[in-house]
Amino acid sequence: NSAVYRFQSEAALHQLQNEKNNLSREVQPAQLEKDFQFNRLVETRHQLDEASSAYTQQLSLYTNGLSSIIELHTAQDYYLQAQKDYVDATTGLMKSVVNEARVTKAVNAVGQNLKL
C-alpha cells in the first residue's frame, strides 16, 4: 500500500511540475504583449496630442478665414481617428495587463503547491 501511495504522490507531483512548466511558457508571451501594448499606448498618445494640436491650429485658421472647411474637416477626421486609436490602445493594454496577471498568478499558485 505504501508503494502505491508513494507512486500516486510522485505522479501528482510530476503532474503539478508539468502544469507549472506549461504555465511558465505562457508568462513570457504575456509580458511581451503587455510591453508591446504599453509602447502602442505611448505612441498613440503622442499621435493624439499632435492631431489635437493640428485640429486646434486648423480651427483657428478657419475661424480667421485663412483655411477652408475641407482642411478643417480633414484635421478633425485625423483627430477623431487618433482618439479612437488611443482608446483602442488603452483597451489593449488593460487586456494584456489582466492576461499577464492571470498567467503569473496561475504560475505562482502552482509553484506554491510544489513549494518551488
C-alpha positions as CSV (number, residue, x, y, z in Angstrom):
1,N,0.0,0.0,0.0
2,S,2.7,2.5,0.8
3,A,4.3,1.9,-2.6
4,V,1.0,2.7,-4.3
5,Y,0.7,5.9,-2.2
6,R,4.2,6.9,-3.0
7,F,3.7,6.2,-6.7
8,Q,0.5,8.3,-6.6
9,S,2.2,11.1,-4.8
10,E,5.1,11.2,-7.2
11,A,2.7,11.1,-10.2
12,A,0.8,14.0,-8.7
13,L,4.0,16.0,-8.1
14,H,5.1,15.2,-11.7
15,Q,1.7,16.4,-13.0
16,L,2.0,19.7,-11.0
17,Q,5.5,20.2,-12.3
18,N,4.3,19.7,-15.9
19,E,1.5,22.2,-15.3
20,K,3.9,24.8,-13.9
21,N,6.2,24.3,-16.9
22,N,3.2,24.8,-19.3
23,L,2.1,27.9,-17.5
24,S,5.6,29.3,-17.4
25,R,5.7,29.1,-21.2
26,E,2.7,31.5,-21.2
27,V,4.3,34.1,-18.9
28,Q,6.9,35.4,-21.4
29,P,4.4,36.0,-24.3
30,A,2.0,37.7,-21.9
31,Q,4.8,40.0,-20.7
32,L,5.9,40.7,-24.3
33,E,2.3,41.5,-25.2
34,K,1.9,43.9,-22.3
35,D,5.2,45.7,-23.2
36,F,4.0,46.0,-26.9
37,Q,0.6,47.4,-25.8
38,F,2.3,49.9,-23.4
39,N,4.5,51.1,-26.3
40,R,1.5,51.3,-28.5
41,L,-0.3,53.4,-25.9
42,V,2.6,55.8,-25.6
43,E,2.8,56.2,-29.4
44,T,-1.0,56.7,-29.9
45,R,-0.9,59.3,-27.1
46,H,1.8,61.2,-29.0
47,Q,-0.3,61.0,-32.2
48,L,-3.4,62.2,-30.3
49,D,-1.5,65.2,-29.0
50,E,-0.2,66.0,-32.4
51,A,-3.7,65.6,-34.0
52,S,-5.2,67.8,-31.3
53,S,-2.7,70.5,-31.9
54,A,-3.2,70.3,-35.7
55,Y,-7.0,70.5,-35.3
56,T,-6.8,73.4,-32.9
57,Q,-4.5,75.2,-35.4
58,Q,-6.8,74.5,-38.4
59,L,-9.8,75.7,-36.3
60,S,-8.1,78.9,-35.6
61,L,-7.1,79.3,-39.3
62,Y,-10.7,78.6,-40.4
63,T,-12.2,81.0,-37.8
64,N,-9.9,83.7,-39.1
65,G,-10.8,82.9,-42.8
66,L,-7.3,81.6,-43.6
67,S,-8.3,78.0,-44.4
68,S,-11.2,76.1,-46.0
69,I,-13.8,73.9,-44.3
70,I,-12.2,71.0,-46.1
71,E,-8.9,71.5,-44.4
72,L,-10.7,71.8,-41.0
73,H,-12.7,68.7,-41.7
74,T,-9.6,66.7,-42.6
75,A,-7.9,67.8,-39.4
76,Q,-11.0,66.9,-37.4
77,D,-11.0,63.4,-39.1
78,Y,-7.4,62.8,-38.1
79,Y,-8.1,64.0,-34.6
80,L,-11.1,61.7,-34.2
81,Q,-9.1,58.7,-35.6
82,A,-6.3,59.5,-33.1
83,Q,-8.9,59.5,-30.3
84,K,-10.2,56.1,-31.4
85,D,-6.7,54.7,-31.7
86,Y,-5.8,55.9,-28.2
87,V,-9.0,54.2,-26.8
88,D,-8.1,51.0,-28.6
89,A,-4.6,51.1,-27.3
90,T,-5.8,51.7,-23.8
91,T,-8.2,48.8,-24.0
92,G,-5.4,46.6,-25.5
93,L,-3.1,47.5,-22.6
94,M,-5.7,46.8,-20.0
95,K,-6.5,43.4,-21.5
96,S,-2.8,42.5,-21.7
97,V,-2.2,43.5,-18.1
98,V,-5.1,41.4,-16.9
99,N,-3.9,38.4,-19.0
100,E,-0.3,38.8,-17.6
101,A,-1.7,38.9,-14.1
102,R,-3.8,35.8,-14.7
103,V,-0.9,33.8,-16.1
104,T,1.5,35.0,-13.4
105,K,-1.0,34.2,-10.7
106,A,-1.5,30.7,-12.1
107,V,2.2,30.1,-12.2
108,N,2.7,31.3,-8.7
109,A,-0.2,29.2,-7.4
110,V,1.3,26.1,-9.0
111,G,4.7,27.0,-7.7
112,Q,3.4,27.3,-4.2
113,N,1.7,23.9,-4.4
114,L,5.1,22.5,-5.5
115,K,6.9,24.6,-2.9
116,L,9.3,25.8,-5.6
